[in-house]
Amino acid sequence: MIKSQHLLSYIAVALISFGSCTNSTPSTPTSTDTTASASTTTGQALSTASPQLQSAKAAYISYCSGCHGEELEAFTDRKWKHGSSDEDLFKAIKHGYPDEGMPAFDKAFTDEQIKGLVAYIQEGIKQVKQYDFSDENTLAAIQRSEKLSFKLDTVVSGLEVPWGMAFLPNGDMLITERLGILYRLTNDKQLQKISGAPEVLAQGQGGLLDVELHPDFKKNNTVYLSYSAIKKEGTNTLSTTAVMRAQLDGNQLTNHKVIFEALPYARTRHHYGSRLEFGRDGYLYLSVGDRGNHDENPQSLERHPGKVHRIKDDGSIPADNPFVNKAGAVASTYSYGHRNIQGMAIHPKTGDIWTHEHGPRGGDEVNISGKAKNYGWPVISYGINYNGTVLTELTKKEGMEQPLWYWVPSIAPSGMAFVTGNRYKGWENDLMVGSLRFQFLSRLEMNGNKIVKEEKLLKNIGRVRDVKMSPDGYLYVAVEKPGIIYRLVPVQL
């Protein structure tokens, strides 16, 4: 990957949209870039082909689409917590809701520009269309990649936000639903609720998140769940990333124990992480996002957020963890300087723990998690702030790791799996990553430990939340809203 080309492509997008943008000065639109006419008011119906809305669209794509989707798909069928009127949207864009991950754009846009954005969002919502992958004709269609062809098989539908998947020895599947439900999908495709899941704060990016089986599940039936735990402090509701261990007894979880709790709890509702993966060393690796507090959390060894942690299966600390003997340090910390890891997988040959994480606007990264290594957030980054200001001048610094691959603009990666087995000829050992923002499945072609190219598959399938290899040798892809899990079935032409 030629990093400078990725950076230049990002700058080009900003230049087209806003007139000027450099790495050394904030990108603030001028009145001639994205301003609606003085007569335009919020609530006025405009054609999406009008100059005003085309200008607002350019602003939306560059500033907003990373979280809300290129085609405004995140706005459809949503519960408007702060209201959906023009005035409500204007307030949200101008002042933000920082605790919920929505930054303020009062310094990036004039009031007239914000009105233009509101008009574009309101008009665009009416016209949002998604490619219907659940349609029988679409499912029957052959999907072609550079190396092989395949079809989609619908494994289960009717979910909301399927966040994590795990495969039981008998062929059943465990599925976490972010709203707080744990499901078992049986071999005959019966979806059954499992009781005993932890209480979660299903707000923002929080909820019931990942699920992982103990390496000796056949003997001990032990399951691990990561989730956003709740804590009351006066009138405030706080939350954090936690991990619960339990035994699966039929469709019930028993013998619950919270074995990990990230401190401190926070008022924010985003950047929880949180992927789980047992390493070949028998220890549980888990990610905790920076919780939106990049000034204090990622670089501080005295705080849990912004880290990859390594614990024993009962939650105790391995004696060879890198900061066990460092005064004041969180003993479970394995690597630090992370923003929000939502992908984790074991390399099939080396056994290394690979991760990917969200950047801000630009700078999503793929890394190998290394013992005691610092991955730089927020000191170094290939992205900028959501409101267009420069977060850091640095992309490199001594003592901080460089990503193996990064995306500019951000694709909002989630879910991660290496292709194993012999079903997918030509994809062996390649890395599969889901995109929330652009709604595709990314195939990162590997050459040893190097990523040499990217192929985008299943474009417009929906927000891809998780990607997993099953013991049956097939790739499974979980897609949000409508919540569907697909299986990729290779075909011979």
N, C-alpha and C positions, 0 to 999 in steps of 0.2 A: 504494500500500500504506500502510495506517495502522499505523505501527510499534507504537504503544501498545496496539492491540488484540491484536497478536501477543504482546506481552509479558504482557498481562493473561491471555491464554488459557493461557500457560505457568504463570503463577502459580496460576491456577485449578486446573490439573491437580495441582500440588504441594499446594495446600490440601486438595483432595479426598483425596489419597493419604496425607498426613502430618499434617494438622491445622493446620500453620502454616508459612508460608514467606514471607520478604520478601527484598528486594534488599540489605538491610543486615546480615542475620544468617544464619548457616549454617542449612540445613534439616536438623535431626537428629530422626528419629522418636522419639516418646516410647514408653514401654512399652505404652501403650494403643493405639497406632496400628497397628503391624505385627507385634506379638509373638505367636508361637504360644503355646499354653497350656503351663504348666510341665511337663505330662506328655508333651508332644510331643517326640519325639526324632528325630534324623536317621535315615532308613531306615524310619520308620513310614509305611505306606501310608495316604494320606488321599484322600478324594474331592475333586476340584477344586472342588466346590461348597461344601466345608466353610468355615466362617468363617475358620479358620486359613489355608487356602490362598488364599482370596479376599483376605485381608489381605496375604499374601505376594505375591500377583499384583499388587496395587496398587503395592507397593514395587518389584517387578521392572519393571513398565512404566515407572515414573518414573526409576529408577536404571540399569537394565540393558539395556532393550530397544534403546537407540540403537546398541549394538554387536552384540547377540545376537538381535535381531529381536523384534517384538511377540508372535509366536506361538512363540517358542523355536526357530525354524527353524534357527538357526545351530548348535544343539546336536545336530541329527540327523545321522547318518552322518558323524560327525567323528572325527578321531584325537585321543584324549585324551592330550595330552603329559604332563600332570601327574596323570593318573589320573581315574577317573570314579566312585569310591566316594563315599559321603556325607562321609567324613572328608576326602577329597581336595578336594571342592567347598567344604566348610566352610573349609579352609585357604586355598583360592584367593580366596574372597570376603573373608575376614577380613584376610589379610596381602597379597594381591595378588601379581602378578609385574610390577613396574613396567617392567622392561626390555622386556617383551613387550606393553606397553600396557594391562595389567590393573591398575587402581589398587586400593589397600587400602581396605576399607570398615569397618575396625574402629572408626573414629570416627563413622560414620554409623549403624551398627546395633549392637544388643546381641547377645550370643551366641545368645540365644533367637530373635531376629529372623533371624539368619543361618541357624539351623536351619530356620526356616520357609521361607526362600528355597530352601534345599537341597531340602526336601521338595517344594516347588512345582515346581522345575526337574526333579527326578527323575520326579515323577508326570506333569508336563506333556509330557516327552519321549515318553512312551508314547502320548500322544494327539495328537501333532502331525500335522496333515494339511495338505497344500498343494493348492491348486487346480491341477489338472493341465492346463496349457495345451498340453501335447503331445498330449492326447486329440484324436482326429479330429473329434469333434463340436464340441469347443471351438474348434478351428482353423477349422472351417467356419462357426462363429457370427459374426455381424456385430457388430463393436464400434462403438458409437455415441459420438461426441463432440458437443460443442455446434455444431461447424461442419461436420463431415463424418463419413462412416461408412467403415469399413475392415475388412479381414480380415487374419489373420496367416498368413504363409507361412513354413514352417520351412526355413531355408537350410541349417543343419547342426546335428546333435545329437551327443551322446556325448562332449562335452568336460567338463572339470572346472570351471575358472574362466577363461573367455575374458576377457582383460583389455583388449586393444586390437585394433583393426581398421584395415586400410589396403587400398585398392582399386587393383589393378594396371591398366595401360592396356588389357590384353587381356580384362578382365572378371574375372580371378581375384582372390581375396581373400587377404591375409595376416592371420593371426590369432595373437596371442600367448596362450599358455597360461601362467598364473602359475607352474605347476610347473617351467617352464624350457624349454618346447617352442615352436618357431615352426612354424606350419602354413601351407601353401598350400591353399586351397580352389579347385578348378578350376571352370570353367564347367559341367561335367557333374557337379558336386558330389562330386568325389573329394577326400578329405582326405589330403594328403601332407605328411610331415615334411620340414623343411628343416634340413640339417646346418649346423654352424658357429655356432649361437647361443652367446652368452656363458655362462660359468658363473655361476649365480645362487645366492643364499641364499634358498631357498624356505621361509621360516619367517615366522610372523606375517603381516604385510602385504607381506612381501618376495617377490621372484621376478622372472620376466620380465614387464615391465609394458607400456609403450606401444610402438607402432611407427608410423613416419612415413616417407613417401617424399620424396626430394629433389625440388624443383620441376622439375628437368630429368631426372627419372627415365628418360624415354624415351631420353635420350642417354647417361646414365652408370650406370643401373641401381643407384643408390645408395640404401641403406636405413638408417634410424636406429632403434636400439632403446634404450629406457631399462630399467634393471634394478637390482636390489640386488646390488652387487659385494661380494666377500668379501675379508677381510684377516685373517691370523693375527697375533696379538700375544701371544707366550707361550702360555698355555693358553686365552686368550680368542679367540673368533671375533667379529670386528667387521664392520660392513657400512656401506655408504653408497649413495647414488643415483649412478649413472653412466650415461653415454650412449656407445654404440658405433656407429661408422659402418662399413658394409661394402658390398660389391657383391653383388647377387643374380645368380648364374649358375646357371640352371636351378633345382634344389632344393638349392643349396649357397651359403653365404655365404663370400666370399673377401675378401682385402685388409682384414682387420679393423684397426680403429684406435679406441682409447678416446679420445674427444675432450673428455670432460667427466667430472670426478670431484669430488663434493661433499666438502668437508673441514670439520670433522674426521670420521673414521670413528667409529662409536659402537657400543655393545653392544646398543642397543635394536633392536627388530624391527618398528617401526611408523613411520608418518608419513614415508614415502619420497617422496610426491608420486604419480606423476610423469608429467605429460602433456607431449606434444611437439606443436609446431605451427609451421610455417613462416609467417612474416608476409609481407605484401605487399612489405616492404622486402628480402626475400630472406634474412633472418636467422632462425635457429632459436630459438624461445622454448621454455623448459622450466621445469617447476616442481619444486621440492624442498621437501618438508615439513619441519617443525621437528624431526623425529626424536624427539619426545616431550620435548625439552629447551626449554621455552618461556622459561625464565629467562635463557638465554644466547644462543640462536640467532636468533630472528626479528628482534630489534631491533639486532643487532650487524652492522655492515657488514663486519666482518673474518671472518665465517663464511658458508659457503654455505647452510646450511639455513634454511628459512622465507622463501624468496625465489622470484621469477621471474627467470630468467637469460636473457640474450640473447647468442648467439654466432654466428660465421660458420659456414658449412657445413663447414669443416675444424676447427672448435673454437677458432679464434683470436678475438680480441676486437675488436668494432667500435670505431672511434676515437671515435664519438659516444655511446658508453655513458655513463650519467650519473656514474659514480664512477671513471672511468678515471684521473683525475688526483688522486683523493683518497688521501692517504697511508694505507696499511694496509687500504684497502677492497678487497673482492673485485671485480675489474674487470668480471666478467661480470654483476654484479647490475643488474637493470633496475627491479624494485620489491621492497619488503620488508615485513616485518610480517605475514607469512602463516602460517597454521597447517598446513594440509594440502590443497593444491590437487589435485583429481582430476578436474577438468573444464576444458577450454580449447578455445576456438573463435574463428574470425575472423568478425566481423560482416560480412555480405554487402554492405552498402552503405558503411559507414565504413572498413572494414579494421582496426578496433580489435581488440585481443586481449581477449576476454572470458574470465573465469575464474569458477569457483565453488570454495569450499573448505569443509571440515568445521569446524564449531565444536565445542565440548565438548558439554555438555547444553544444547542450544539454540544459536542463533547461527550456523547454516550461512549462508554469504553468496554472493551474486553480485556481482562487481565488474568494472570495466574496468581492465585493468592499465595504469597510467600511468607514464611515465618518471620515476624518482626518487621515486615516491610511497610513502608509508608507510600500510599498511592496518591498523595498530594493534595487532595481536596481540602480547602478551597484555595490553597496557595498556588497551585498550578491547575490549568484547565484549558481545554480547547473550545469552551463555550463562553457565552456572556450571559448577563442577567436577563430575565424575562422581559424587563422593561427597556432593554436595549443598551443599558449602561454597561461599562466594562467592569467585570468582576475582579480580574487580575490581569496584569500585563504579561505574566509568565506562563509559558507552556512547558517549560523544563526547569528543573532545579536539582542540584546535586543532593543525593540522598533520597530522592523521590522517584518512584517507578514511572516509566513510560508505558502507555497502553500498547497491547499487541495490535489493536485495531480500534479505530474510533469513527463515529458517524457525525458528519456535519452536513445538513442539519440533523437534529435529533430524530431518531425513529421511535423513541420511548420503548426500549427493549423489555421483554418479560418472557420468562420461560427459557429453558436452555437444555439441549441434549446433544450428545455425540451419537452419530449413526454407528451402530454396531451390528454384528451378524452379517448375513449374506443376502438379505432380501433386496437391498437397494444397491444394485451394481453401479459403480462409479461414484457413489456417495460415501463409501467406506471411510469412517473416522472424521467425516465432515461435521461441522458444528451447525446446529439448527437453532435459530433464535426467532422468537415472535416479535412482531412490531405492533404496539398499541396505536401509535400515531398514524402510520401509513397503512395499517391493516394488511400486512403480508407476512409470509414466512420467509425468513432469510436463510439461505444456505451459504455458509462461509466455507469455501474450499480450503482444505488444509494441505500443507506440505511440511510434515514433521510438526514442530511447534509454531509454524508460521501460517498466518492467514494470507492467502495469495489472491483471492478474488471473492466477490459476492454475487449470488444469483437470487433474484427476488421471485418467489413463488406465491401462488394463490392470492394475487393482488385483489384487494377490495373484499377479502373474505370476512372482514370484521376485525375487531380488536383482539389480537391473539394474546391470550393471557398466559398459557402454559404449553410447553412442548415436552413430551416424554417418550423415551423408548420403553416399550413393554417387553417382558420376558418372552412374549410370543414373537418377538422380532419385528414388530410393526411400530411405526411412529404414530403417536397420538397428539392431536392439536386441540386445545380448548379455546373457544372463542366466546367473547362476551356479547350479550344483548343482540340477537337472541342467544341464550346460553346453549351452545352446541359443542359436543366433542366429536371430532372426526378421526378416522383412521385412514392413513395413506396406504393404498394398496397398489403395488407396482403391476403394470400390465405389459404384455409383449405385443408389439405391433407387427 
